[in-house]
């Protein structure tokens, strides 16, 4: 046995739409979440913050 670390930017409620089958998503989540520890991280991404600071993130310029 070993540990598994799984990350997602989607909420559990969005997995059904993401996988195209809500029943399958529920079964997968049921197995993944049994005996698991869930860590919710909120806030802006450090990468996004750095891109915004340097001006590398934004809408494409039109000429």
N, C-alpha and C positions, 0 to 999 in steps of 0.2 A: 504494500500500500504506500501511497505517496500523496503529496499535496498537489492540488490544481489551483491555479490562479486564473480567473476568467474576468476579463474586463469588457464593458460595453458602454456605448454612449446612448443606448436605448433603454427605456424603462421596461420593466417586465410586461406591462400592458401592451407594449408595442411589438413584442416578439411574435405574436400571432400573425400580424400583418407582414412583418419582416420575413417570416418563413412561409407565408401563404397558406398556413393551416393552423388555426387556433387550437385545435385538439392536440396536434403534434407538439406545438409550442408548450402547451400546458403539461404534457407528459415529460418533455425534456426538462422544463423548469422544475417539475416535481422531483425528478431524480437529482438535478443539480443542487437544489436548495435544501434537500434533506441533510441534516447535520452540517450545514454550512454556516459560515460567518459572512454577513453582508456588510460592506463598508461603503457608505454613500459619500462621495466626494463632491462638494459643490464649489462653484466659483469658476472664474475664467481660467483657461489653460495658460500655463507659463509660456508656451510657444506662441500662442495668439497674442498675449500681452507684449512679448518681445517684438513680434512682427508689427504690431500697431505702433509701438514706440519708435521703431526705425522707419516707419512709413512704408514698409513692404507689404502691408495688407490694406486692401481697399478695393473699390470698384475699378474695373479697367477704364483707362482714359479713352475717350473717343476723340478722334482727330478728323 
